[in-house]
Amino acid sequence: MAQQVKKISQAKRKDPLTDLASLTSIGKTASRLARAKALENGVSFTFAQQGVIKRRYPDGRVEIVRTMEHFADFPTLEQDLCRD
């Protein structure tokens, strides 16, 4: 005799790639993990912070690569993702 499979309701969920809060959280986590992995493997990484592009080396040294021009015009994550 075959057993019946219990059916469960399936709730509609937000797609995390269209929900800005989820996308921001995913991006921050991925970025944090990538930076940690780079340092573990002895590789430097480049990042932007308050209008300045910097490079961080595995020994902890931080080098300023250059200052971004027109930093005030730099789009936010929401503006960049929601372009028409």
Secondary structure, DSSP 8 states (H G I E B T S, - for coil): ---------------TTT-HHHHHHHHHHHHHHHHHHHHHTT--EEEEETTEEEEE-TTS-EEEEEE-TTGGG---HHHHHT--
